[in-house]
Structure formats: structure tokens, C-alpha cells
């Protein structure tokens, strides 16, 4: 019998908004994660909002769904990827971190 998949895994792997590169969230570099998300969002023809919002939403969704399963270092890398994404799209990084 096939392993039961969580709906959040299905959304991450089969998002209707954009196609993600396999293993994008497992990369060690925050810059590489951000660059991959930016590329996926910009090349998608199915997304409903701006490329920046689509990419940021997917990253936030992944972080929130992973919850306590993320190690502290992994969470830091993914949070840094948010700042990299903001830079890539010419947005101001969040202050106070």
C-alpha cells in the first residue's frame, strides 16, 4: 500500500500556482532557494498574484506547514531565503530581525 501523503506535501509538490524545482526547500543556500522560487514564480503562467507574492507565499507555506519539524538552522536558512527573495525583487528587507 502506498504511503499516505499529507495534503501540504501535495500542495508543495503539485502547486497549481507554480512548478517548483524538486528539492528546492532542501538546498543549503538561502540565495539558491530564493533564486529558484523567483524563477519558478516568474515562469509560471498559472499564478494569480505577482511573482513576488507567489514565491513568498510558497516559502511561507512551507515554513508554516513544517512547523516544529524544522531544525533551528533549517528555519534560519529558510527565513534568510525570505530576505533574499525580497532583495531579488527589489523589496526592502524586514527590519527588526
LINMO-V420907 format. One record per pair of residues at least 12 apart in sequence whose C-alpha atoms are under 7 Angstrom apart, sorted by the first residue. I is the first residue (numbers start at 1). J is the second residue. Records with the same first field share a line. If there is no record, write none. Layout:
I=J  J
This chain:
8=65
16=46
17=46  47
18=40  41  44  46  47
19=40
20=37  40
21=36
24=36
30=77  78  80  81  84
31=81  84
33=81
34=81  84  85
37=55
38=51  55
41=54  55
52=89
56=82
